[in-house]
Amino acid sequence: MANALVIILIVIWVLRGDAVSMERAAPVVSESAADIIASGSFTDKGGQETSGAYRIEDTGAGLRLVLSEAFRTDWGPDLHVVLTPTGTSEADNDNVMVTAAHVVDELQSRSGAQTYELEADLDLSPFRSVIIHCIRFTHLYGAAPLALEES
């Protein structure tokens, strides 16, 4: 009788495990795809290495700026993601943090994918670059062109 109980418990355990496995294997339904309204690739500025890409998405509920999985930048203090009206080619330590620059947020990580929510009513038309900038020491690390895509 004890052997039969052990066999029944093993069968239940195996069947329960299969059910859990099948549950985990079920496809994940993603939210509707967001419209990409701008994108670009970072170039080094100020002697610091910065690479990877970004995109700005319109989710329908708001805007978000997404740095790619390939994003990388050198270490530095007080690094921020900033939108600036200064073009990428002329961007330097002295001209990127003009009055019209918009600080998005502190950089979450020096590498990898990361997402930043933007204000829903933010007008992107005045901005020409997305930059990685050390605010404390006014030092530019990298810049990417920001050109709104035609829809």
N, C-alpha and C positions, 0 to 999 in steps of 0.2 A: 504494500500500500504506500509506503514511504517513497519507493522508487517511482511509482506512478505520479505522486504529487510533485516530485522533483522534475519529472519529464514535463508535466503540465506547466509548471512554473517556467521552465526553460522555453517552451513553445510560446507562452505568453510574452516572455521577455524578448524573444526573437521577433515575434510579430509586432510588438510595440516598437521595437527598434526600427523595423522596416517602415512602419507608419511614420515615425519621426523623420527618417531619412527621406521618404517620399515627400513629406511636408516641406522639408528644407530645400528639396530639389525643384519645387514648384517655381515657375518663372516669376520674376519680380516685374510687376507692371509699373513702368516709370511714368512720372508726370509728363504732360504734353511738353514737347520740345519748345524751348525758348527761342525767340528770334535773335540772331546775332546782329547787332547794329554797328559794331566796330570791332576791329581786331588788329593786332600788330605784333612785331617781334622786337625784343629789347636789344639794344647795343650798349657797349661799355661807354662810360663817361667818367671823367675825373680820375682816371687811372684805376678804377675798380672794375672787376669782372662781373658782368650781369648778362644773363642769357635766358632764353625761353620766350614764351609768348603770353599774351593776354587776349581776352575777348570781353566785350560788354554785351550783356544779354538783356532783352526786354521780355520779362516773364509774363507780362499781362497784368501782373499785380505790382510791378516795380522793376527797377533796374538792378543789375548786379555786375560786378567786375570780377572776372575769374582769371587767376594766374594758372598757367598750364602745369602739368606734372613735371615738365622739363625745366621749369623756372629755377634759376639759381642766382645768388648774388653773394659777394664777399661779405664777411662779418663787418658790422659797424654798429655803433650805438644809435638809438633813437631813429631807426629807419622807418620811413612812412611811404605809403602809396599816395601819390599826389597827381591831380590833373592840373595841367598848366597851359596857358595860351601860347607859351614859347614853343616854337617848332623844334623837333628833335635835332636837326643838324646844327642849329645855333644855340642849343641848350648848354648852359654852363653854370658853375656855382653862383655866379653873380646875377643871373637873369631868370631863373626858373621859379623862384618864390616871390613873384610879383603879387600885388594886391589881389589880382583876379584869380590866383591859384586856389585850388580847392583841395584841402587835405581830406583824403578818403578815410584813412585809418592807419594805425600803426601796423607795420608789416608783421604778419602772424608767424612767418617762418622764413628762414633764408633759402629754403628750397622746397620744391614740390607744389602740388595743387593747393590753392586756397581761394576762398570766395569772400567778397566784400559787398555788402548791401549798399546801394546808392539811394539817395533821396528820390522818391518817385517823381518829384517835380523839378529835378535837376536838369537844366538846359545844357546839353553837351556841346552845342554849336560853337561856343567861344574857345574850347580847348583844342590844342593841337598835339599834345603829348601826354602820355602816362609815364610818370617817372618814379624811381626809387630814390629817396632823398633822405639824408641825415639832417634833420631839422636843427639839432643842437649845435652842430658844427658847420652848418650851411654847406654841405658837401653832396654833390650829385653822384650817384652810383650808376644809374642806367636810365635810358629813355627809350620809349617806343612811340612811333607816330600814332596819333588818334585822328582818323578820318572816318566820318560816319558813312556807312555803306548805303548805297541807293537801294530803295525797297521796291 
